[in-house]
Amino acid sequence: MDLTGIKNTFLKIKDSRLTSMLLPFVWLVLLVLVFWIALGDKINSGNIGTVLTTVVEQTLIVATVATGASFIYATGNVNIAMGAMTGLVAALSMKMFEFTGSYPVMFITAVVSGVLLGVIAVLISSKLRVKVLYVTVVMMTLLLAIHQTVIGNTTISIDDMEPIYVMQDYYVHYLIFGVFFLVCVVIFNFTGIGRSIKFIGTNSDCSTATGMVNDRYLMIAFIIAGVGAGLGAILTIMRTGSVGNNTASTLNMDVLLAIVLGGMSVFGGSKSYVYSALLGALTVVVLNVGLQMMNVDSIWIQAVRGLLFLVLVVISQTRTGLLPEKD
């Protein structure tokens, strides 16, 4: 077989649906094995439970936000402000809790403010005809500034953590993620909304030509992502009991990595899967926790994550030729 034949065979394997579904599991298994071997005595029967708890709790937060964001990515758009949204929503929710002392009010504030921020973003994009990526770049900076203004130089904490502990004992955090994830799976895979969102990601010109109103489905995608940001803020508060300037500071990159590591293309389309958010989030958290346990400096951790993201995006650039490429 000549080089051209080898190249074509490789591209067919890389672009196949089976590869995109299996590769994320391979990444996760390899990552776990590498850290298991590298850490050695640091992972033992004495602290393995603590490590697993940390991984699961962090995964719930990243997976919740990434699950909502996957609807936006499925349309072929990129939202890099999900972490900033979650951090600001957590800050606003804690401020509301300070005023009212009510957990239901705090939870409602989180979801409503998350949805409102999503609606604002998509309205700016659709009305001004500015790409979502550019809008979210500006929003990320703006939301971070508002977050710091709301929090100031202090950390807002819940004084009485007993209700939080009770909710944890009843696995409320698992229930929040589980219900949201199942609803998203149903919407994404078994409704016209999900099919339309993936169709837009495959080719927005074709979807418009068939009479679809792309802005309407982009709005739905952002609303779902806003709910994910709100629930992610709730889970963050339930985990730490406090909100500070650094809350959700790394979540932007965590969500981006979760999407691509989970096997979902940043170009969206038919090869978009909601489960990618959960699988990718678990992989990202394993990577973060593993590097931290190896005492890798935070700057180098960010460098590794950024390089990994670039490599994965480059690998996924080739798209199948079933429909015309976007301009």
C-alpha positions as CSV (number, residue, x, y, z in Angstrom):
1,M,0.0,0.0,0.0
2,D,1.4,3.4,-1.0
3,L,1.6,6.5,1.3
4,T,-1.6,7.9,-0.1
5,G,-3.5,4.7,0.6
6,I,-2.1,4.6,4.2
7,K,-3.1,8.2,4.7
8,N,-6.7,7.6,3.4
9,T,-7.0,4.5,5.6
10,F,-5.8,6.5,8.6
11,L,-8.3,9.3,7.9
12,K,-11.2,6.9,7.5
13,I,-10.4,5.3,10.9
14,K,-10.0,8.7,12.6
15,D,-13.2,10.1,11.2
16,S,-15.3,7.0,11.8
17,R,-18.1,7.2,14.4
18,L,-16.8,4.2,16.2
19,T,-13.4,5.8,16.8
20,S,-14.9,9.0,18.1
21,M,-17.0,7.0,20.5
22,L,-14.2,4.6,21.8
23,L,-11.2,7.0,21.9
24,P,-12.4,9.0,24.9
25,F,-12.6,5.8,27.0
26,V,-9.1,4.9,25.8
27,W,-7.8,8.3,26.9
28,L,-9.4,7.9,30.3
29,V,-8.0,4.4,30.9
30,L,-4.5,5.4,29.8
31,L,-4.5,8.5,32.0
32,V,-5.6,6.5,35.1
33,L,-2.9,3.9,34.4
34,V,-0.2,6.5,33.9
35,F,-1.0,8.3,37.2
36,W,-1.5,5.0,39.0
37,I,2.1,3.9,38.0
38,A,3.6,7.4,38.5
39,L,2.2,8.1,41.9
40,G,3.0,4.8,43.3
41,D,2.9,4.9,47.1
42,K,0.9,8.2,47.1
43,I,-2.1,6.2,46.1
44,N,-2.7,3.6,48.9
45,S,-5.5,2.0,50.8
46,G,-5.3,4.9,53.3
47,N,-6.1,7.8,51.0
48,I,-7.7,6.2,47.9
49,G,-11.1,7.0,49.3
50,T,-10.3,10.6,49.7
51,V,-8.9,10.8,46.2
52,L,-12.0,9.2,44.7
53,T,-14.3,11.5,46.6
54,T,-12.4,14.5,45.4
55,V,-12.5,13.3,41.8
56,V,-16.2,12.6,41.9
57,E,-17.2,15.9,43.5
58,Q,-15.1,17.9,41.1
59,T,-16.4,15.8,38.2
60,L,-20.0,16.6,39.1
61,I,-19.4,20.3,38.8
62,V,-17.5,20.2,35.5
63,A,-19.8,17.6,34.0
64,T,-22.9,19.7,34.9
65,V,-21.6,22.8,33.3
66,A,-20.1,20.9,30.3
67,T,-23.4,19.1,29.7
68,G,-25.3,22.3,29.3
69,A,-22.4,23.8,27.1
70,S,-22.5,20.7,24.8
71,F,-25.7,22.1,23.3
72,I,-23.9,25.2,22.2
73,Y,-21.0,23.3,20.9
74,A,-23.3,21.0,18.9
75,T,-24.4,24.1,16.9
76,G,-20.8,24.6,15.8
77,N,-20.3,27.6,18.2
78,V,-17.8,27.9,21.0
79,N,-18.6,29.5,24.4
80,I,-15.5,30.2,26.4
81,A,-17.4,32.1,29.2
82,M,-19.0,29.1,30.9
83,G,-16.6,29.3,33.9
84,A,-17.0,33.0,34.3
85,M,-20.8,32.6,34.1
86,T,-20.7,29.9,36.8
87,G,-18.5,32.0,39.1
88,L,-20.7,35.1,38.8
89,V,-23.9,33.0,39.3
90,A,-22.4,31.5,42.5
91,A,-21.5,35.0,43.8
92,L,-24.9,36.4,43.1
93,S,-26.6,33.3,44.7
94,M,-24.5,33.7,47.8
95,K,-25.3,37.4,48.1
96,M,-28.9,36.5,47.8
97,F,-28.5,33.9,50.6
98,E,-26.9,36.6,52.8
99,F,-30.0,38.8,52.4
100,T,-32.6,36.1,52.8
101,G,-31.0,33.1,54.6
102,S,-33.1,30.9,52.3
103,Y,-31.6,27.9,50.4
104,P,-34.5,27.7,48.0
105,V,-34.1,31.4,47.1
106,M,-30.4,30.8,46.6
107,F,-31.0,27.9,44.3
108,I,-33.7,29.7,42.3
109,T,-31.4,32.7,42.0
110,A,-28.6,30.5,40.6
111,V,-30.7,28.9,37.8
112,V,-32.5,32.2,36.9
113,S,-29.3,34.2,36.7
114,G,-27.6,31.5,34.7
115,V,-30.4,31.5,32.2
116,L,-30.5,35.3,32.0
117,L,-26.8,35.5,31.3
118,G,-27.2,32.9,28.5
119,V,-30.1,34.8,27.0
120,I,-28.1,38.1,27.0
121,A,-25.2,36.4,25.2
122,V,-27.3,34.9,22.5
123,L,-29.3,38.1,22.0
124,I,-26.1,40.1,21.5
125,S,-24.8,37.5,19.0
126,S,-28.0,37.2,17.0
127,K,-29.1,40.8,17.0
128,L,-25.7,42.3,16.2
129,R,-24.7,39.4,14.0
130,V,-21.5,38.8,15.9
131,K,-20.1,35.3,16.2
132,V,-20.7,33.6,19.6
133,L,-17.0,33.1,20.1
134,Y,-16.3,36.8,20.0
135,V,-19.3,37.6,22.2
136,T,-18.2,35.2,24.9
137,V,-14.6,36.4,24.8
138,V,-15.9,39.9,25.8
139,M,-18.5,38.4,28.2
140,M,-15.8,36.3,30.0
141,T,-13.8,39.5,30.8
142,L,-16.9,41.4,31.8
143,L,-18.3,38.7,34.0
144,L,-15.0,38.2,35.8
145,A,-14.9,41.9,36.5
146,I,-18.5,41.9,37.8
147,H,-17.7,38.8,39.9
148,Q,-14.8,40.5,41.6
149,T,-16.9,43.6,42.2
150,V,-19.7,41.6,43.8
151,I,-17.3,39.6,46.0
152,G,-14.7,42.3,46.7
153,N,-11.6,41.2,48.6
154,T,-13.5,38.9,50.9
155,T,-14.9,35.3,50.8
156,I,-18.6,34.8,51.3
157,S,-19.2,31.7,53.5
158,I,-22.2,29.9,54.9
159,D,-21.9,30.0,58.7
160,D,-24.2,27.1,59.4
161,M,-23.1,24.2,57.1
162,E,-25.5,21.7,58.8
163,P,-28.2,22.0,56.0
164,I,-25.5,21.4,53.4
165,Y,-24.3,18.3,55.2
166,V,-27.8,17.0,55.4
167,M,-28.3,17.6,51.6
168,Q,-25.0,15.7,51.0
169,D,-26.1,12.9,53.2
170,Y,-29.2,12.5,51.0
171,Y,-27.1,12.7,47.9
172,V,-28.8,15.9,46.7
173,H,-25.7,16.8,44.6
174,Y,-25.9,13.5,42.7
175,L,-29.7,14.0,42.2
176,I,-29.1,17.5,40.8
177,F,-26.6,16.3,38.2
178,G,-28.5,13.0,37.5
179,V,-31.8,14.7,36.7
180,F,-30.2,17.4,34.6
181,F,-28.1,14.9,32.7
182,L,-31.0,12.6,31.9
183,V,-33.2,15.5,30.8
184,C,-30.4,16.7,28.5
185,V,-29.9,13.2,27.1
186,V,-33.6,13.0,26.2
187,I,-33.7,16.4,24.6
188,F,-30.5,15.9,22.7
189,N,-31.2,12.4,21.4
190,F,-34.9,12.0,21.2
191,T,-36.5,15.3,20.3
192,G,-36.7,17.6,17.3
193,I,-34.8,20.2,19.3
194,G,-31.7,18.0,19.6
195,R,-31.8,16.9,16.0
196,S,-32.2,20.5,14.8
197,I,-29.3,21.7,17.0
198,K,-27.0,19.0,15.5
199,F,-28.2,19.8,12.0
200,I,-27.2,23.4,12.5
201,G,-23.8,22.3,13.6
202,T,-23.5,20.1,10.5
203,N,-24.2,22.9,8.1
204,S,-25.9,26.2,9.1
205,D,-26.5,27.2,5.5
206,C,-28.4,24.0,4.8
207,S,-30.5,24.3,7.9
208,T,-31.5,27.9,7.0
209,A,-32.3,26.8,3.4
210,T,-34.7,24.1,4.8
211,G,-36.6,26.8,6.7
212,M,-35.1,26.4,10.2
213,V,-34.7,29.5,12.4
214,N,-31.2,29.0,13.6
215,D,-31.3,31.8,16.2
216,R,-34.3,30.1,17.9
217,Y,-32.3,26.9,18.5
218,L,-29.2,28.8,19.5
219,M,-31.4,30.5,22.1
220,I,-32.6,27.1,23.4
221,A,-29.0,25.9,23.5
222,F,-27.9,28.9,25.6
223,I,-30.9,28.6,27.9
224,I,-29.9,24.9,28.6
225,A,-26.3,26.0,29.1
226,G,-27.5,28.7,31.5
227,V,-29.3,26.1,33.5
228,G,-26.1,24.0,33.6
229,A,-24.1,27.0,34.8
230,G,-26.7,27.7,37.5
231,L,-26.7,24.1,38.7
232,G,-22.9,24.0,38.5
233,A,-22.8,27.1,40.8
234,I,-25.2,25.3,43.3
235,L,-22.9,22.2,43.3
236,T,-19.9,24.4,43.9
237,I,-21.5,26.1,46.9
238,M,-22.6,22.7,48.2
239,R,-19.1,21.4,47.9
240,T,-17.2,24.3,49.5
241,G,-19.8,26.3,51.4
242,S,-18.2,29.5,50.2
243,V,-17.5,31.7,47.2
244,G,-14.5,33.9,46.5
245,N,-12.6,35.7,43.7
246,N,-11.1,32.4,42.5
247,T,-14.3,30.4,42.4
248,A,-14.6,28.6,39.1
249,S,-11.4,30.3,37.9
250,T,-10.3,27.2,36.0
251,L,-13.7,26.1,34.8
252,N,-13.5,27.7,31.4
253,M,-10.6,25.5,30.3
254,D,-12.1,22.5,32.2
255,V,-15.3,22.7,30.1
256,L,-13.4,23.2,26.9
257,L,-11.2,20.2,27.6
258,A,-14.1,18.1,28.8
259,I,-15.9,18.7,25.5
260,V,-13.0,17.6,23.3
261,L,-11.6,14.9,25.6
262,G,-15.1,13.4,25.7
263,G,-15.0,12.9,21.9
264,M,-17.1,15.8,20.8
265,S,-15.9,18.0,18.0
266,V,-15.7,21.8,18.6
267,F,-17.2,22.0,15.1
268,G,-20.5,20.4,16.4
269,G,-22.7,18.5,14.0
270,S,-23.8,14.9,13.9
271,K,-20.8,13.6,15.9
272,S,-22.0,15.4,19.1
273,Y,-22.9,13.4,22.2
274,V,-24.1,14.6,25.5
275,Y,-22.3,11.8,27.3
276,S,-19.1,13.4,26.1
277,A,-19.5,16.0,28.8
278,L,-19.5,13.5,31.6
279,L,-16.7,11.3,30.2
280,G,-14.6,14.3,29.3
281,A,-15.2,15.9,32.7
282,L,-14.0,12.8,34.5
283,T,-10.9,12.7,32.3
284,V,-10.1,16.4,33.0
285,V,-10.5,16.0,36.7
286,V,-8.3,12.9,36.8
287,L,-5.7,14.9,34.8
288,N,-5.9,17.9,37.3
289,V,-5.9,15.8,40.4
290,G,-3.1,13.5,39.1
291,L,-0.8,16.5,38.2
292,Q,-1.6,18.1,41.6
293,M,-0.7,14.9,43.5
294,M,2.6,14.9,41.5
295,N,3.3,18.4,42.9
296,V,3.4,19.9,39.4
297,D,3.4,23.7,39.6
298,S,0.0,25.3,38.7
299,I,1.6,27.2,35.8
300,W,2.8,24.0,34.2
301,I,-0.6,22.4,34.8
302,Q,-2.2,25.2,32.8
303,A,0.4,24.8,30.1
304,V,-0.2,21.0,29.8
305,R,-4.0,21.6,29.6
306,G,-3.7,24.3,27.0
307,L,-1.3,22.2,24.9
308,L,-3.6,19.2,25.1
309,F,-6.5,21.2,24.0
310,L,-4.7,22.6,21.0
311,V,-3.5,19.1,20.0
312,L,-7.1,17.7,20.2
313,V,-8.6,20.6,18.2
314,V,-6.0,20.1,15.5
315,I,-6.7,16.4,15.4
316,S,-10.4,17.0,15.0
317,Q,-10.1,19.7,12.3
318,T,-10.7,17.3,9.3
319,R,-14.4,17.1,8.8
320,T,-16.2,14.6,6.6
321,G,-17.3,15.7,3.2
322,L,-20.9,14.8,3.4
323,L,-21.9,18.4,3.3
324,P,-20.2,21.6,2.3
325,E,-17.8,23.1,4.8
326,K,-18.6,26.4,6.5
327,D,-17.0,29.5,5.0
